[in-house]
Amino acid sequence: MKGFLNRIRGLSRFLNIIAGISLTFLMLLTVMDVILRTLKRPIVGTYELVAFSGAIVIGFAVPFTSWLRAHIFVDFFILKFSQKVRNVFNISTRCLVIILFFLIGWNLIKMGIDLQESGEVSLTLQMPFYPVAYGVGFCCFIQCLVLVCDIIKIAGGEYE
């Protein structure tokens, strides 16, 4: 089981590195565009590239953020219960969120297929939309695996 957990953690971390690279690109692009706009030479397609990069940053960062539990928790209510009740609550919510992310991922893959078949591209740069839809959909499936790992850790008493 440790091997499975380590593989999912490594995959989530790799996706987070891609998100970090995309965020760095997004910031550099924005700064360069602002500088070049003052010189009357804006970068063509900046809006599209920022939108694509933003989707990649958000989608690819979710699994590792969830792994590290770096998101906001509002758990003051469940802390009043015993550890067993908290575990049942945590497993139940993880199961619901797995269903949610599976449906989101499934629909993003379907959307990517539709975008690929229709050949839809962005207006200025003529970049296809479907790779971003596929990428974020894939990350949703990885998020499902991260949540399965959470359930394994909760059942094994390793969840903090």
Secondary structure per residue as TSV (DSSP state, phi and psi in degrees):
chain	resnum	aa	ss	phi	psi
A	1	M	-	360.0	-35.2
A	2	K	H	-60.6	-36.5
A	3	G	H	-63.1	-42.2
A	4	F	H	-62.6	-46.2
A	5	L	H	-61.2	-42.1
A	6	N	H	-66.3	-37.0
A	7	R	H	-66.4	-43.3
A	8	I	H	-66.5	-39.9
A	9	R	H	-62.2	-43.9
A	10	G	H	-64.2	-41.8
A	11	L	H	-65.0	-41.8
A	12	S	H	-63.3	-40.4
A	13	R	H	-65.2	-41.0
A	14	F	H	-60.7	-44.1
A	15	L	H	-63.4	-35.1
A	16	N	H	-66.8	-35.4
A	17	I	H	-64.3	-41.3
A	18	I	H	-61.7	-41.3
A	19	A	H	-62.2	-40.5
A	20	G	H	-65.0	-41.2
A	21	I	H	-63.1	-42.6
A	22	S	H	-64.4	-39.4
A	23	L	H	-65.4	-40.5
A	24	T	H	-62.6	-44.9
A	25	F	H	-59.5	-44.2
A	26	L	H	-59.7	-45.3
A	27	M	H	-66.5	-45.5
A	28	L	H	-63.2	-41.6
A	29	L	H	-61.3	-45.0
A	30	T	H	-64.1	-44.8
A	31	V	H	-63.5	-45.3
A	32	M	H	-63.8	-38.4
A	33	D	H	-64.9	-41.9
A	34	V	H	-63.8	-43.5
A	35	I	H	-64.1	-46.0
A	36	L	H	-69.7	-28.3
A	37	R	H	-65.0	-34.2
A	38	T	H	-67.4	-24.0
A	39	L	T	-95.6	10.6
A	40	K	T	64.4	30.6
A	41	R	-	-135.9	69.0
A	42	P	-	-67.7	156.8
A	43	I	-	-80.4	124.0
A	44	V	T	-70.6	131.9
A	45	G	T	84.6	14.8
A	46	T	H	-59.1	-42.5
A	47	Y	H	-58.7	-44.0
A	48	E	H	-66.5	-43.8
A	49	L	H	-65.1	-37.8
A	50	V	H	-66.0	-40.2
A	51	A	H	-64.6	-46.9
A	52	F	H	-61.5	-46.7
A	53	S	H	-64.2	-38.8
A	54	G	H	-62.5	-41.3
A	55	A	H	-63.4	-40.4
A	56	I	H	-66.7	-43.6
A	57	V	H	-58.4	-50.2
A	58	I	H	-66.9	-51.5
A	59	G	H	-64.0	-41.5
A	60	F	H	-80.8	-18.0
A	61	A	H	-86.8	-18.8
A	62	V	H	-60.1	-48.0
A	63	P	H	-60.8	-45.2
A	64	F	H	-72.2	-34.9
A	65	T	H	-61.1	-41.5
A	66	S	H	-67.3	-39.9
A	67	W	H	-59.1	-44.1
A	68	L	H	-79.5	-7.6
A	69	R	T	55.0	47.1
A	70	A	-	-93.2	5.8
A	71	H	S	-92.6	175.3
A	72	I	-	-79.2	133.6
A	73	F	-	-114.4	138.7
A	74	V	-	-117.3	82.7
A	75	D	-	-118.1	14.9
A	76	F	T	-61.7	-27.4
A	77	F	T	-72.8	-46.0
A	78	I	G	-77.5	-15.6
A	79	L	G	-66.7	-16.5
A	80	K	G	-77.8	-12.8
A	81	F	S	-94.0	168.9
A	82	S	-	-69.4	165.6
A	83	Q	H	-61.2	-37.2
A	84	K	H	-63.9	-44.6
A	85	V	H	-65.4	-40.5
A	86	R	H	-62.4	-40.1
A	87	N	H	-63.7	-43.3
A	88	V	H	-62.3	-44.3
A	89	F	H	-61.5	-46.4
A	90	N	H	-64.5	-41.0
A	91	I	H	-66.4	-41.9
A	92	S	H	-61.7	-45.2
A	93	T	H	-68.0	-36.2
A	94	R	H	-62.9	-40.0
A	95	C	H	-63.0	-43.1
A	96	L	H	-63.6	-41.1
A	97	V	H	-71.0	-32.7
A	98	I	H	-59.8	-45.7
A	99	I	H	-60.7	-44.7
A	100	L	H	-59.9	-51.0
A	101	F	H	-68.7	-31.7
A	102	F	H	-63.0	-45.6
A	103	L	H	-64.6	-40.9
A	104	I	H	-63.2	-47.1
A	105	G	H	-61.4	-44.5
A	106	W	H	-58.5	-46.7
A	107	N	H	-69.4	-32.3
A	108	L	H	-68.5	-38.0
A	109	I	H	-65.2	-44.3
A	110	K	H	-60.4	-41.3
A	111	M	H	-64.2	-40.5
A	112	G	H	-61.5	-40.9
A	113	I	H	-62.3	-45.1
A	114	D	H	-62.4	-42.9
A	115	L	H	-65.0	-38.2
A	116	Q	H	-68.2	-43.7
A	117	E	H	-66.5	-36.5
A	118	S	H	-81.1	-16.3
A	119	G	T	72.8	24.7
A	120	E	-	-68.1	132.6
A	121	V	B	-132.5	166.0
A	122	S	-	-71.9	158.0
A	123	L	T	-66.6	-51.9
A	124	T	T	-81.6	-52.4
A	125	L	T	-92.7	-7.9
A	126	Q	-	58.6	35.5
A	127	M	-	-85.7	135.8
A	128	P	B	-70.4	146.2
A	129	F	S	-82.8	-28.3
A	130	Y	H	-61.2	-33.3
A	131	P	H	-62.0	-35.1
A	132	V	H	-69.1	-41.6
A	133	A	H	-63.0	-43.3
A	134	Y	H	-62.4	-45.2
A	135	G	H	-62.1	-47.4
A	136	V	H	-69.2	-35.8
A	137	G	H	-63.0	-42.8
A	138	F	H	-59.9	-42.4
A	139	C	H	-63.9	-32.4
A	140	C	H	-64.7	-38.3
A	141	F	H	-68.1	-37.1
A	142	I	H	-65.7	-36.9
A	143	Q	H	-60.0	-38.8
A	144	C	H	-59.3	-42.8
A	145	L	H	-66.2	-37.4
A	146	V	H	-61.1	-40.6
A	147	L	H	-69.3	-33.9
A	148	V	H	-63.1	-40.7
A	149	C	H	-61.7	-39.2
A	150	D	H	-59.0	-44.9
A	151	I	H	-62.3	-41.4
A	152	I	H	-62.0	-43.2
A	153	K	H	-66.8	-38.3
A	154	I	H	-64.3	-46.3
A	155	A	H	-65.3	-31.4
A	156	G	T	-87.1	0.1
A	157	G	T	76.5	15.0
A	158	E	-	-97.4	-3.7
A	159	Y	-	-84.2	129.8
A	160	E	-	-90.1	360.0
